[in-house]
C-alpha cells in the first residue's frame, strides 16, 4: 500500500553535471502525484510529536491531512497561521533535526518528508494568480523592527496580523537578511524571498531599506519618533577569522563577503558591477552549511578544483547531510581531519597555498564533539589561490554601541529573558543577534515569540 511506504518519495533534482554550471534551483519540487503519495505516509498521530519539533509550531498533521484530501489552499492556510515564510522554510529548514526527527513514521523506515510537502503547498499557493490578503483593523500602535531577516520579518508579520503598524528598518538595499545575501540562488531562489516579503507588505508592513540603525538613528530616537516597542533582529553578520598568518593576503575572503557578492550583488552575471576574480583552486575552511554554500558557489563560478578543509571528520560536520551529498556530487573535494595553520602568498601579495596540519580526534570537548589534535610532523601545503573562511559569525555591534543600556554577553549577543525581552524597557531581540549564527527557523521562532510578548506589552499599556 502507498501509505505503508517505508521510504520518502525522492525529491527530483537537477543532474550534477548540469547544475555545476548554473545557479538555478537544484531541488525541483514534488509533482502533484509525488506530494499525494508522500502525504499518504503520514500516520496522523494522536500525540503529534512533529509539532513539538517545529520552532514555530506549524500544525503539521492538519496541513498534511488537508493536502491528502486534495484541499491545497486549506493546507496552505493551515501552515500560514503559524509561519510567515512557508516557501522559505520548506527549502532551507533542517527538518531532519526538528519536525522530521520526531516523526513516528521514522521509527521504522524514513520520516515523512514534511519539508518537501510544505514547499509543495507553498509553491502551489504562490503559483495561483489571485491571492487575497485581508488587512486587520488598525490598532493605532506602532512597532519598529530592526533588521529584515527571518526573525524580523516573522515578528513583523505576526504584529501586522494583530493590526499593529510595523516599520522594518533594513541596512542593506534589499530585504531578506541572510535569505537574500547568504543562501545561494540554487538553494533558495530570490524570487521566493521577494514573494514572501510582498505578502508581508500586503498585510501593511512597511520596509525601509538603506537605513542603518546605530548610524542614521538610535533605538532611543525610534521611541522618540513614536514607536512604542522595538524588536532588534540585526543577525550575526560580523565574520570570524582564524587568526593565522596570511589572512590579509589578496584572495582571502570571509564567506559573508564571498556569498554576498554572489547572492546579493549577482557576481555570477557577466554584467555584474562587483565581479569576482577568475580563480583555479579554492579552499573553503569550515564544515557547516555556509561552507557548503560557498564551495558550491565556487564550483559554479568556474573554479577548477574546490576543497572543503575541515579539522574534524565528516561525521562531526554540522552541515546538513543533503548539502554534503550535493557538494560531493558536484565534485567538491572533502579534506577532513585537516587544519590550516598559515596562508602562504606570492611576491604580489596574493594567496598561493594553505599550510595545513593533519589532525586526529581526541577526547570530546565542550561541544560534545571529539577534539581535533594536530599530528606531529604532518604539515603539508595545499595549493589554493582563493581561501574562504566559513568558520562562523558574530553579531554586529552597531546597535549595542549606540544603546549602552542593552546588555550583551561575552560574544556580543543580546541577553534576553524567556519572552525575548532585553535589559531595556520596551525592547525585544531575537534570531542570530541573540543566539549567534543559527538556523532560519529558530530565528523565526524567536520572532514569533517576541511578537506575542510585544502584543501583550502593548495591550497592557
NORVENZI-V344846 format. One record per residue. N is the residue number from 1. RES is the residue in one small letter. SS is DSSP state (H for helix, E for strand, - for the rest). PHI is phi in degrees with one decimal (NA if undefined). PSI is psi in radians with two decimals (* if undefined). Layout:
<<N & RES & SS & PHI & PSI> <N & RES & SS & PHI & PSI>>
This chain:
<<1 & x & - & NA & 2.57> <2 & x & H & -63.4 & -0.65> <3 & x & H & -75.4 & -0.12> <4 & x & H & -104.0 & 0.18> <5 & x & - & -57.0 & 2.31> <6 & x & - & -83.5 & -0.39> <7 & x & - & -113.1 & 2.67> <8 & x & - & -63.5 & 2.67> <9 & x & - & -69.7 & 2.23> <10 & x & - & -63.8 & 2.55> <11 & x & - & -84.5 & 2.16> <12 & x & - & -63.1 & 2.40> <13 & x & E & -137.5 & 2.78> <14 & x & - & -64.1 & 2.51> <15 & x & - & -64.6 & 2.45> <16 & x & H & -54.7 & -0.72> <17 & x & H & -67.4 & -0.39> <18 & x & H & -86.3 & -0.84> <19 & x & H & -71.4 & -0.33> <20 & x & - & -58.4 & -0.37> <21 & x & - & -112.8 & 0.23> <22 & x & - & -148.2 & 2.88> <23 & x & - & -105.5 & 0.32> <24 & x & - & -75.4 & 2.75> <25 & x & - & -58.3 & 2.32> <26 & x & - & -74.1 & -0.94> <27 & x & E & -78.8 & 2.22> <28 & x & - & -94.4 & -0.18> <29 & x & - & 90.9 & 2.69> <30 & x & - & -70.9 & 2.61> <31 & x & - & -80.1 & 2.97> <32 & x & H & -59.7 & -0.67> <33 & x & H & -67.5 & -0.73> <34 & x & H & -66.0 & -0.72> <35 & x & H & -63.4 & -0.74> <36 & x & H & -63.3 & -0.72> <37 & x & H & -66.5 & -0.69> <38 & x & H & -68.8 & -0.68> <39 & x & H & -60.2 & -0.56> <40 & x & - & -65.8 & -0.34> <41 & x & - & -77.3 & -0.29> <42 & x & - & -69.5 & 2.31> <43 & x & - & -86.3 & -0.11> <44 & x & - & 50.6 & 0.94> <45 & x & - & -58.3 & 2.51> <46 & x & - & -68.6 & -0.59> <47 & x & - & -81.7 & -0.33> <48 & x & - & 52.1 & 0.89> <49 & x & H & -64.4 & -0.44> <50 & x & H & -63.4 & -0.61> <51 & x & H & -63.7 & -0.71> <52 & x & H & -64.2 & -0.43> <53 & x & - & -85.1 & -0.10> <54 & x & - & -95.5 & 2.13> <55 & x & - & -61.1 & -0.36> <56 & x & - & -111.1 & 0.14> <57 & x & - & 57.9 & 0.76> <58 & x & - & -59.9 & 2.40> <59 & x & - & -79.0 & 1.41> <60 & x & H & -63.1 & -0.86> <61 & x & H & -60.2 & -0.59> <62 & x & H & -67.7 & -0.83> <63 & x & H & -68.8 & -0.60> <64 & x & H & -69.8 & -0.67> <65 & x & H & -62.2 & -0.70> <66 & x & H & -68.2 & -0.66> <67 & x & H & -64.3 & -0.74> <68 & x & H & -61.7 & -0.54> <69 & x & - & -84.4 & 0.04> <70 & x & - & 82.8 & 0.20> <71 & x & - & -98.0 & 1.29> <72 & x & H & -64.4 & -0.75> <73 & x & H & -68.6 & -0.65> <74 & x & H & -65.1 & -0.62> <75 & x & H & -63.8 & -0.73> <76 & x & H & -63.8 & -0.78> <77 & x & H & -60.6 & -0.62> <78 & x & H & -63.1 & -0.77> <79 & x & H & -66.9 & -0.79> <80 & x & H & -65.1 & -0.34> <81 & x & - & -65.9 & -0.35> <82 & x & - & -119.0 & -0.44> <83 & x & - & -125.5 & 2.28> <84 & x & - & -82.7 & -0.26> <85 & x & - & -134.4 & 1.03> <86 & x & H & -63.8 & -0.65> <87 & x & H & -67.8 & -0.52> <88 & x & H & -73.7 & -0.86> <89 & x & H & -60.0 & -0.68> <90 & x & H & -62.8 & -0.31> <91 & x & H & -101.4 & -0.71> <92 & x & H & -116.2 & -0.13> <93 & x & - & -71.9 & 2.48> <94 & x & - & -80.7 & 1.23> <95 & x & H & -57.0 & -0.53> <96 & x & H & -62.7 & -0.39> <97 & x & H & -108.1 & 0.14> <98 & x & - & -129.2 & -1.84> <99 & x & - & -60.7 & -0.81> <100 & x & H & -69.2 & -0.45> <101 & x & H & -62.6 & -0.56> <102 & x & H & -91.3 & -0.05> <103 & x & - & -66.0 & 2.21> <104 & x & H & -63.6 & -0.58> <105 & x & H & -57.9 & -0.50> <106 & x & H & -73.0 & -0.16> <107 & x & H & -65.8 & -0.70> <108 & x & - & -124.4 & 1.72> <109 & x & - & 102.8 & -2.73> <110 & x & - & -97.9 & 2.58> <111 & x & - & -63.0 & 2.79> <112 & x & - & -62.1 & 2.46> <113 & x & - & -78.9 & 1.27> <114 & x & H & -61.5 & -0.79> <115 & x & H & -62.4 & -0.72> <116 & x & H & -66.1 & -0.63> <117 & x & H & -70.0 & -0.67> <118 & x & H & -62.8 & -0.75> <119 & x & H & -60.7 & -0.79> <120 & x & H & -59.7 & -0.83> <121 & x & H & -62.9 & -0.78> <122 & x & H & -65.7 & -0.73> <123 & x & H & -65.6 & -0.68> <124 & x & H & -64.4 & -0.70> <125 & x & H & -63.3 & -0.81> <126 & x & H & -67.3 & -0.41> <127 & x & H & -78.9 & -0.26> <128 & x & - & -72.7 & 2.44> <129 & x & - & -65.6 & -0.69> <130 & x & - & -109.6 & 2.06> <131 & x & - & -129.0 & 1.96> <132 & x & - & -97.7 & 2.30> <133 & x & - & -119.2 & 2.13> <134 & x & - & -95.0 & 2.14> <135 & x & - & -79.4 & 2.37> <136 & x & - & -73.0 & 2.91> <137 & x & - & -64.3 & 2.33> <138 & x & - & -62.2 & 2.41> <139 & x & - & -88.6 & -0.32> <140 & x & - & 83.7 & 0.03> <141 & x & - & -101.1 & 2.57> <142 & x & E & -121.5 & 2.36> <143 & x & E & -129.4 & 2.40> <144 & x & E & -102.3 & 2.35> <145 & x & E & -117.2 & 2.20> <146 & x & E & -102.6 & 1.87> <147 & x & - & 109.5 & 2.17> <148 & x & - & -104.9 & 0.73> <149 & x & - & -90.4 & -2.91> <150 & x & H & -57.2 & -0.75> <151 & x & H & -67.1 & -0.83> <152 & x & H & -65.2 & -0.76> <153 & x & H & -65.3 & -0.68> <154 & x & H & -64.8 & -0.82> <155 & x & H & -59.8 & -0.76> <156 & x & H & -61.6 & -0.75> <157 & x & H & -64.1 & -0.75> <158 & x & H & -63.7 & -0.73> <159 & x & H & -68.4 & -0.71> <160 & x & H & -63.7 & -0.61> <161 & x & H & -66.6 & -0.33> <162 & x & - & -93.8 & 0.10> <163 & x & - & 88.3 & 0.05> <164 & x & - & -77.6 & 2.53> <165 & x & E & -78.4 & 2.11> <166 & x & E & -120.6 & 2.26> <167 & x & E & -117.3 & 2.19> <168 & x & E & -103.7 & 2.18> <169 & x & E & -101.4 & 2.05> <170 & x & - & -118.3 & 2.30> <171 & x & - & -74.5 & -0.56> <172 & x & - & -83.7 & 3.06> <173 & x & - & -84.3 & -0.06> <174 & x & - & -138.8 & 2.35> <175 & x & - & -74.9 & 2.81> <176 & x & - & 127.8 & -0.37> <177 & x & - & 59.5 & -2.36> <178 & x & H & -61.0 & -0.43> <179 & x & H & -64.1 & -0.53> <180 & x & H & -95.0 & -0.72> <181 & x & H & -98.4 & -0.35> <182 & x & - & -104.4 & -0.77> <183 & x & - & -89.5 & 2.19> <184 & x & - & -65.0 & 2.75> <185 & x & - & -56.1 & -0.62> <186 & x & - & -73.8 & -0.23> <187 & x & - & -102.4 & -0.60> <188 & x & - & -144.3 & 1.68> <189 & x & - & -57.5 & 2.37> <190 & x & H & -68.3 & -0.34> <191 & x & H & -65.4 & -0.54> <192 & x & H & -67.1 & -0.80> <193 & x & H & -62.0 & -0.80> <194 & x & H & -60.8 & -0.68> <195 & x & H & -65.1 & -0.71> <196 & x & H & -65.4 & -0.68> <197 & x & H & -67.5 & -0.67> <198 & x & H & -62.2 & -0.60> <199 & x & H & -63.1 & -0.65> <200 & x & H & -69.8 & -0.68> <201 & x & H & -62.4 & -0.65> <202 & x & H & -63.8 & -0.45> <203 & x & - & -76.9 & -0.22> <204 & x & - & 113.0 & 0.03> <205 & x & - & -70.9 & 2.26> <206 & x & E & -97.8 & 2.26> <207 & x & E & -117.7 & 2.09> <208 & x & E & -107.7 & 1.99> <209 & x & - & -91.8 & 2.96> <210 & x & - & 58.0 & 0.56> <211 & x & - & -123.9 & 1.87> <212 & x & - & -95.2 & 1.85> <213 & x & E & -73.2 & 2.27> <214 & x & - & 110.0 & -0.29> <215 & x & - & -119.5 & -1.09> <216 & x & - & -73.4 & -0.73> <217 & x & E & -139.7 & 2.72> <218 & x & - & -103.2 & 2.94> <219 & x & H & -59.7 & -0.74> <220 & x & H & -63.1 & -0.60> <221 & x & H & -69.2 & -0.51> <222 & x & H & -65.5 & -0.74> <223 & x & H & -62.4 & -0.73> <224 & x & H & -64.8 & -0.45> <225 & x & - & -81.9 & -0.03> <226 & x & - & 110.2 & -0.01> <227 & x & - & -76.1 & 2.36> <228 & x & - & -94.2 & -0.28> <229 & x & E & -150.7 & 2.71> <230 & x & E & -133.5 & 2.37> <231 & x & E & -116.1 & 2.14> <232 & x & E & -99.5 & 2.04> <233 & x & - & -138.3 & 1.07> <234 & x & - & -85.5 & 0.02> <235 & x & - & 71.3 & -2.91> <236 & x & - & -129.4 & 1.36> <237 & x & - & -100.4 & 0.16> <238 & x & E & -95.4 & 1.93> <239 & x & E & -71.5 & 2.57> <240 & x & - & -97.1 & 2.56> <241 & x & - & -122.9 & 2.92> <242 & x & - & -81.8 & -0.42> <243 & x & - & 80.6 & 0.46> <244 & x & - & -99.1 & 2.78> <245 & x & E & -60.4 & 2.51> <246 & x & - & 94.8 & 0.04> <247 & x & - & -71.3 & -0.25> <248 & x & - & -93.6 & 0.07> <249 & x & - & -69.2 & 2.68> <250 & x & E & -63.4 & 2.48> <251 & x & - & 93.8 & 0.02> <252 & x & E & -103.6 & 2.14> <253 & x & E & -121.4 & 2.69> <254 & x & E & -82.1 & 2.66> <255 & x & H & -61.0 & -0.56> <256 & x & H & -58.7 & -0.86> <257 & x & H & -64.8 & -0.81> <258 & x & H & -60.6 & -0.83> <259 & x & H & -70.7 & -0.64> <260 & x & H & -63.7 & -0.72> <261 & x & H & -65.6 & -0.55> <262 & x & H & -83.7 & -0.87> <263 & x & H & -79.0 & -0.77> <264 & x & - & -89.0 & -0.69> <265 & x & - & -98.0 & -0.02> <266 & x & - & 57.8 & 0.85> <267 & x & - & -64.5 & -0.26> <268 & x & - & -79.3 & -0.17> <269 & x & - & -86.2 & 2.47> <270 & x & - & -57.9 & -0.55> <271 & x & - & -91.4 & 0.21> <272 & x & - & -58.4 & 2.42> <273 & x & - & -81.7 & -0.33> <274 & x & - & -125.5 & 1.22> <275 & x & - & -71.4 & 2.84> <276 & x & - & -104.3 & 2.57> <277 & x & - & -66.3 & 2.57> <278 & x & - & -70.9 & 2.33> <279 & x & - & -130.6 & 2.89> <280 & x & - & -107.3 & -0.96> <281 & x & E & -124.8 & 2.23> <282 & x & E & -118.6 & 2.36> <283 & x & E & -117.6 & 2.14> <284 & x & E & -107.2 & 2.11> <285 & x & E & -96.5 & 2.07> <286 & x & - & 136.7 & 2.93> <287 & x & - & -135.7 & 0.32> <288 & x & - & -97.8 & -3.04> <289 & x & H & -60.6 & -0.62> <290 & x & H & -65.3 & -0.68> <291 & x & H & -62.5 & -0.74> <292 & x & H & -63.4 & -0.74> <293 & x & H & -60.4 & -0.80> <294 & x & H & -64.6 & -0.76> <295 & x & H & -64.4 & -0.75> <296 & x & H & -69.0 & -0.56> <297 & x & H & -66.0 & -0.73> <298 & x & H & -60.8 & -0.67> <299 & x & H & -59.3 & -0.81> <300 & x & H & -70.6 & -0.39> <301 & x & - & -83.2 & 0.00> <302 & x & - & 101.3 & 0.18> <303 & x & - & -64.2 & 2.50> <304 & x & - & -73.1 & -0.68> <305 & x & E & -141.9 & 2.34> <306 & x & E & -127.0 & 2.26> <307 & x & E & -119.9 & 2.45> <308 & x & E & -94.0 & 2.12> <309 & x & E & -109.7 & 1.99> <310 & x & - & -136.2 & 2.35> <311 & x & - & -79.3 & -0.29> <312 & x & - & -104.2 & -3.00> <313 & x & - & -86.2 & 2.96> <314 & x & H & -61.4 & -0.55> <315 & x & H & -62.1 & -0.48> <316 & x & H & -90.9 & -0.07> <317 & x & - & -61.8 & 2.27> <318 & x & - & -77.8 & -0.17> <319 & x & - & -64.7 & 2.66> <320 & x & - & -62.2 & 2.49> <321 & x & H & -58.2 & -0.68> <322 & x & H & -60.2 & -0.71> <323 & x & H & -68.7 & -0.67> <324 & x & H & -63.5 & -0.79> <325 & x & H & -62.9 & -0.76> <326 & x & H & -63.3 & -0.69> <327 & x & H & -62.8 & -0.75> <328 & x & H & -64.3 & -0.72> <329 & x & H & -61.0 & -0.50> <330 & x & - & -88.7 & 0.12> <331 & x & - & 91.7 & 0.19> <332 & x & - & -75.4 & 2.37> <333 & x & E & -88.4 & 2.30> <334 & x & E & -103.0 & 1.97> <335 & x & E & -108.0 & 1.51> <336 & x & - & -88.5 & 2.94> <337 & x & - & 50.4 & 0.74> <338 & x & E & -136.1 & 2.25> <339 & x & E & -127.5 & 2.14> <340 & x & E & -67.6 & 2.44> <341 & x & E & -119.9 & -0.25> <342 & x & E & -164.9 & 2.54> <343 & x & E & -104.1 & 2.18> <344 & x & E & -97.6 & 2.46> <345 & x & E & -118.5 & 2.91> <346 & x & - & -97.3 & -3.01> <347 & x & - & -65.2 & -0.43> <348 & x & - & -89.0 & 0.06> <349 & x & - & 80.5 & 0.40> <350 & x & E & -108.1 & 2.51> <351 & x & E & -59.6 & 2.43> <352 & x & E & -127.6 & -0.40> <353 & x & E & -165.2 & 2.84> <354 & x & E & -108.5 & 2.31> <355 & x & E & -90.8 & 2.14> <356 & x & E & -124.7 & 2.76> <357 & x & E & -117.6 & 2.45> <358 & x & E & -70.8 & 2.53> <359 & x & E & -122.7 & 2.77> <360 & x & E & -134.3 & 2.71> <361 & x & E & -90.6 & 2.25> <362 & x & E & -102.4 & -2.48> <363 & x & E & -75.6 & 2.72> <364 & x & E & -60.7 & 2.51> <365 & x & - & -98.9 & -2.88> <366 & x & - & -62.2 & -0.44> <367 & x & - & -80.3 & -0.14> <368 & x & - & 90.5 & -0.15> <369 & x & - & -92.7 & 2.64> <370 & x & E & -65.3 & 2.33> <371 & x & E & -77.2 & 2.25> <372 & x & E & -75.1 & 2.39> <373 & x & E & -126.1 & 2.31> <374 & x & E & -67.3 & 2.44> <375 & x & - & -86.8 & 2.17> <376 & x & - & -58.5 & 2.35> <377 & x & - & 70.9 & 0.35> <378 & x & - & -102.5 & 0.13> <379 & x & - & -66.2 & 2.55> <380 & x & E & -153.6 & 2.91> <381 & x & E & -104.7 & 2.41> <382 & x & E & -117.4 & 2.04> <383 & x & E & -62.8 & 2.28> <384 & x & - & -161.7 & 2.13> <385 & x & - & -95.6 & -0.08> <386 & x & E & -137.9 & 2.29> <387 & x & E & -124.2 & 2.23> <388 & x & E & -118.4 & 2.08> <389 & x & E & -86.6 & 2.01> <390 & x & - & -126.9 & 1.07> <391 & x & - & -115.4 & 0.39> <392 & x & - & 112.7 & 2.94> <393 & x & E & -139.0 & 2.89> <394 & x & E & -126.8 & 2.80> <395 & x & - & -63.4 & 2.52> <396 & x & - & -69.9 & 2.29> <397 & x & - & -83.9 & 0.05> <398 & x & H & -56.9 & -0.89> <399 & x & H & -64.6 & -0.76> <400 & x & H & -60.4 & -0.76> <401 & x & H & -65.8 & -0.43> <402 & x & H & -102.9 & 0.02> <403 & x & - & -135.9 & 1.36> <404 & x & - & -62.9 & -0.36> <405 & x & - & -86.8 & 0.18> <406 & x & - & -92.5 & 1.99> <407 & x & - & -76.4 & 2.38> <408 & x & E & -127.3 & 2.81> <409 & x & - & -92.1 & -3.01> <410 & x & - & -65.6 & -0.36> <411 & x & - & -88.2 & -0.07> <412 & x & - & 87.9 & 0.14> <413 & x & - & -84.8 & 2.50> <414 & x & E & -67.5 & 2.42> <415 & x & - & -89.9 & 2.19> <416 & x & - & -130.7 & 2.85> <417 & x & - & -94.8 & -2.91> <418 & x & - & -64.5 & -0.43> <419 & x & - & -94.2 & 0.15> <420 & x & - & 74.0 & 0.25> <421 & x & E & -78.7 & 2.42> <422 & x & - & -88.2 & -2.98> <423 & x & - & -76.7 & -0.12> <424 & x & - & -106.9 & 2.32> <425 & x & - & -55.7 & 2.26> <426 & x & - & 78.7 & 0.15> <427 & x & E & -120.9 & 2.20> <428 & x & E & -114.3 & 2.84> <429 & x & E & -148.2 & 2.71> <430 & x & - & -167.4 & 3.02> <431 & x & - & 81.3 & -2.71> <432 & x & H & -63.2 & -0.37> <433 & x & H & -66.6 & -0.31> <434 & x & H & -105.2 & -0.75> <435 & x & H & -95.7 & -0.22> <436 & x & - & 80.8 & 3.09> <437 & x & - & -57.3 & 2.14> <438 & x & - & -142.1 & -2.69> <439 & x & - & -92.8 & 2.80> <440 & x & H & -59.6 & -0.80> <441 & x & H & -70.1 & -0.56> <442 & x & H & -68.7 & -0.63> <443 & x & H & -64.7 & -0.71> <444 & x & H & -63.4 & -0.70> <445 & x & H & -60.8 & -0.69> <446 & x & H & -66.3 & -0.72> <447 & x & H & -62.7 & -0.68> <448 & x & H & -67.5 & -0.75> <449 & x & H & -64.9 & -0.74> <450 & x & H & -64.2 & -0.70> <451 & x & H & -61.0 & -0.72> <452 & x & H & -62.0 & -0.72> <453 & x & H & -68.9 & -0.67> <454 & x & H & -64.9 & -0.71> <455 & x & H & -59.4 & -0.76> <456 & x & H & -62.2 & -0.73> <457 & x & H & -62.0 & -0.83> <458 & x & H & -65.4 & -0.66> <459 & x & H & -65.9 & -0.64> <460 & x & H & -67.9 & -0.57> <461 & x & - & -68.9 & *>>
